[in-house]
Amino acid sequence: MKKKRIMVIVAISVILAAVLTTFLFVVVIPERNNEAIRQMEIHNVDFSKLEDGIYPGEYAYGHYTYHVEVTIKDQRIANIDVYHGRDSKQAKAAEGVINEIIAEQKINVDAISGATTTSKAILKAVELALIK
């Protein structure tokens, strides 16, 4: 009887440890990384120094990598294509920063509310494409 009780306590402890570990790696650590991304600085680039062409760039965070292709024409951003990002409501909303970048002709634009982390990832991918 005593042996059975010890085994039950050990089994419950193992299950509890597994649940807490999963919570730590699925919720707590990614949220800390997301906060760092939300606070990340985005730097503008001097487009006058760029030749016409397509500039690939990428930025990874968590389990996602955002690949972009930035088209420069006449020292202006003419187009930005996003490849291999997330496929979620927030991710689609975050792609709204592309229109802002093109309209304002600068990279350091406001992130999309409700999709800040993903917006910042796209902005950083664009920045990295143009500073290579």
C-alpha positions in Angstrom: 0.0 0.0 0.0 2.8 2.4 0.9 4.7 1.5 -2.3 1.6 2.2 -4.4 1.1 5.6 -2.7 4.7 6.6 -3.4 4.4 5.5 -7.1 1.2 7.7 -7.4 3.0 10.7 -5.9 6.0 10.2 -8.2 3.7 9.9 -11.2 1.8 13.0 -10.3 5.0 14.9 -9.7 6.4 13.8 -13.1 3.1 14.9 -14.9 3.1 18.2 -13.0 6.8 18.8 -13.9 6.0 18.1 -17.6 3.0 20.5 -17.6 5.0 23.3 -16.0 8.0 22.7 -18.4 5.7 22.8 -21.4 4.0 26.0 -20.1 7.5 27.6 -19.6 8.6 26.8 -23.2 5.3 27.4 -24.9 4.1 30.6 -23.1 6.7 32.3 -20.9 9.9 32.2 -23.0 8.2 33.1 -26.3 6.4 36.0 -24.6 9.7 37.4 -23.3 11.2 37.1 -26.8 8.1 38.8 -28.3 8.5 41.7 -25.9 12.1 42.2 -27.1 10.9 42.2 -30.7 8.2 44.8 -29.9 10.8 47.0 -28.5 13.3 46.4 -31.3 14.6 49.5 -33.1 13.9 49.8 -36.8 16.4 52.0 -38.7 15.7 53.9 -41.9 17.9 53.4 -44.9 19.1 56.0 -47.4 17.4 54.9 -50.6 19.5 57.3 -52.7 22.5 54.9 -52.2 20.6 51.9 -53.6 20.6 50.8 -57.2 17.4 49.6 -58.9 16.8 46.0 -58.2 15.2 43.4 -55.9 16.7 43.1 -52.5 16.0 39.9 -50.5 15.9 39.9 -46.7 14.7 37.8 -43.8 14.1 38.0 -40.1 13.4 35.1 -37.8 11.6 35.0 -34.5 10.1 32.1 -32.6 9.2 29.4 -35.1 8.7 31.8 -38.0 10.9 33.4 -40.6 9.8 36.3 -42.7 11.3 36.4 -46.1 10.8 39.6 -48.1 11.8 41.0 -51.5 12.1 44.7 -51.7 12.0 46.3 -55.1 13.9 49.6 -55.5 13.2 51.7 -58.6 14.4 55.2 -59.1 15.8 55.3 -55.5 12.3 54.6 -54.1 10.6 51.5 -52.7 8.3 50.4 -55.5 7.1 47.1 -54.0 7.6 44.7 -51.1 6.6 41.0 -51.3 6.4 38.9 -48.1 7.1 35.1 -48.4 7.2 32.4 -45.9 5.7 34.2 -42.9 2.9 33.2 -40.6 -0.6 32.5 -41.9 -2.8 34.0 -39.2 -5.2 36.9 -38.8 -2.6 38.9 -37.0 0.1 38.1 -39.6 -2.2 39.2 -42.5 -3.0 42.4 -40.5 0.7 43.0 -39.9 1.4 43.1 -43.7 -0.4 46.5 -43.6 3.0 48.0 -42.7 4.0 47.3 -46.3 1.6 49.9 -47.6 2.8 52.4 -44.9 6.5 51.8 -45.9 5.7 52.4 -49.6 3.5 55.4 -48.9 5.9 57.1 -46.5 9.1 55.9 -48.3 10.7 55.0 -45.0 11.1 51.8 -43.0 10.6 53.1 -39.5 6.8 53.3 -39.6 4.3 52.5 -36.9 3.5 48.8 -36.3 -0.1 47.6 -36.8 -2.0 47.6 -33.5 -2.9 44.0 -32.5 -0.1 42.7 -34.7 2.9 44.6 -33.3 5.4 41.7 -33.1 4.7 40.4 -36.6 4.8 44.0 -37.9 8.2 44.5 -36.3 9.4 41.2 -37.8 8.4 42.4 -41.3 9.9 45.8 -40.8 13.2 44.3 -39.6 13.3 41.9 -42.6 12.9 44.9 -45.0 15.6 46.8 -43.1 18.0 43.9 -43.3 17.2 43.5 -47.0 18.3 47.0 -47.7 21.4 47.2 -45.6 23.2 44.2 -47.0 
